Amino acid sequence: MNGKLILTLDGEVINEYPIEKESLTVGRKHGNEIQLNDLTVSGRHALIIAQGKQVYIEDLGSTNGTLLNGNHIKSAVLKHGDIIQTGHHQFTFLCEGQTKYEPTMFVKAELDETQMVLPDWESREQSIKGQPLAGLRTLNGPLARTVMELRKPFSTIGFQGKKLALISRSLEGYNICAVPNNEGQLNTGSPLLNGEPLGPAPQDLGASDIINIAGFEVEFFLID
């Protein structure tokens, strides 16, 4: 076995897939080894390839693309703890010999506005092209030191099936706010920004800011 993929949706584990074949296809249609019931996933979306001790991920020309640690890729070698996003779903790659998965916080790019009420989606996507880029660096937990790039207009952070915070990217930079539940109330265990509780009002993010969710910490940093 060349490791395994842990499939999650908003941090909740859905399935595990040992990498025991030379290739696994990921997509929405029947016939894929990993079939996802997700309209933002293409019929044949991505390919997992095992060659010797190396495991690769390859995008198959999907509509919404394949993200590796927040960055669109065509093909890449996977390393332990990498986060692959296809549509609304994420896979965590665990190397052989390090295949115990522990629940942790998630950081996910929102690929469209269908699941959240977000304004001016397309215009914002165009306006931020060429703007300074930032990312989140995991400081503790099982995926410590993992870096997620924040390239999309909106990214969510949460834990075990709950979206708890929304990071927005605009011409002015990045900000963050807490995400209320379906009743309009803030969730128990809402995130902290530099030790202070987040509310529904957006707060600007700056270099070295620390976001804490359920005891897991990430650091906001500028890439360029």
N, C-alpha and C positions, 0 to 999 in steps of 0.2 A: 504493500500500500504506500502511495506517495503523499500521505496526509489526507485531509478531508475538508469539505466545505460545510459550514454551519449556515443554514438558511434562516434569516430572521425577517420579520416585518415589524417596524417600529420597536425593535429590541426584543420582541418575543420570538423564541425559537420555534420554527415550524418543522424543520427536518434536518437531518444530517446525511451527507453524501460522501462515503469513502471514495477516494480516487484510486480505483483498482483496475481501470481500463486505460488504454492509450489516449482515449478522447471521450469527452462528455459534451453533449450539446445542451444549451440552455435556450428556452424559447416558450412562446405561448401555444404553439401548435402541438397536436399529438405527434408522437414519434421522437420527440426530444427526450433524452435521458432525464433531464430536469425540466419539467413542464410547470410554468407559472401562469396562474389564472390572473392576469394583470394586463389591462388594455394598453398600458404604457410600455409593455414588452413586445418586441417584434416576434413574428412567427418563428424564425430562427435568429436568435439574438446574439449569442456568444458561444465560443468554443473553449473548453478546457483541454489542454494537451499535456500529457505526461511523457517526458523524454528523459530516460535515465533517472537521475535524482532531481531533475528540474521540472517544474510545473509552470505552464504558460497560460495566459488568458488572451483570447483574440476576439475582437468585435467582428461580427459578420455583416457589417454594413447596416446595423440597426437604425431605426428612425431616431430614437432618443439617445443613442450612444451607450457606451459602457464606461462607467467611472471607476477608477482605481484610486482609493484614498482621496476622492473628490475631484480627480483630474481625468478628463476624457482621454481614452487611450485607444489605439488600434491593436497593439499587441504588446505584452509585457511579461516579464518573469515574475512569478509570485514569490513572496517571502512571508515568513510566519507573521500572522497578525494583520495581513493586508485586508482591506475592506473593499469588496467589489459591489457596485450598485448597478442593478439592471431594473429599470422602471422604479417602482416603489419598494422593491425588495433588495435586501443586502445579503451578501455572503461573507463570512469571515473564513479566511484560509488558515488552517492549522497544519503545521509541518508534521511529518511522521515522527513519532516519539514525543510530540508535544500536543497531543490531540485531546486534552481535557479542556472543555469550554466552560467558562464561568460567565454568568450574566454580567453585563456592564452597560454603561450608558451608550447611546448611539448618537451619531451625527449624520444627518441625511440631507442631501440636496433635494429640494422640492422641484420636480420636473414639470409640473403644470399646476394650474389653479383649481383643478377639479375637486381636490380633497380639502382645500382651505380657501377661505374668502380672502384673496390677495389682489390689491389694485394694480392696474396698469402693467400687467405681466410682460407683454411683448415689448412695450415701449421701454420698460426698465431694463429688459435683457439687452436691448440695443444700446441704451445709453451708457451702460457700465463697461462696454468693450473698451479695452485700453486703459481702464482705471487701475490704480494700485490694487494689488491682490494681497489677501490675508489668509491665514489658516489657523487651525486649532491643533495644539500639541497635547496629547494625553500625558498627564503627569503621574498617574498611579493606576492601580488595578491591573488586570491580566493583559491589557493591550497598551501598557505604558510605553511612551515614546512614539506611538503611532501619530502620524501627521495627516490631517484632513484639510485639503484646500477648499476655500469658500469661494468658488467661482460663480455659482448661480445667484440670481437675485434674492432667493430665499432658501434658508437651510433651517432644519428643525433639530433640536436636541431633546432627548428624553431617556426614559428608562422603562423597561418591561411593558411595552405596549402603549405608553403614554407620551404624547408630545408635550413637553413642558416649557420649552422656550423656542422663540423664533428669532433668527438672525437675519437681518435685512441688509442688502448691499445696494448702495445708490451712489450718485455723483458726489455726495457729501461724505461718503465713507461707509462704515458699518455701524449698526445699532442692534440692540437686543431687547426683547421684552418677554414677559411670561405669557404662556398660552393658557387661556381659561378652559375649563371643561365644558361639556354640553349644556350645563346649567348656568354657564356664565361665571362660575366661581373659579378661583385659583385652586389648582390641585394641591393636595397634601404633599409636602416635600418639594414645593416649588423651588426653582434654582436660586442660588446666591451669586451675586457679582461682587467680587472682592470682599466677601463676608457679609454683604448686605442683601436682604431679600429683594428679588425682582418683582415688579408689578407690571400691570398691563401697559404702562406708558413706556415708550422706547427710551433706552439710555445708550449714549454713544459708547462705542468700544475703542479702546486704545491699546497700544503695545504693552504686553505683559499683564493685561487684565486676566484675572482668574475666575472662571465659571465653575461652580460646584453644583453637581446634581447627585443626590443620594450617596454622597461621600466620594464620588468620583470627580476628579478635577481636570480641567483642560485650560491651557494657556493660550490666549489670543496673541498672535504675532503677525507682523507685516512681512510679506515675502518680497515684494518689489514696489 
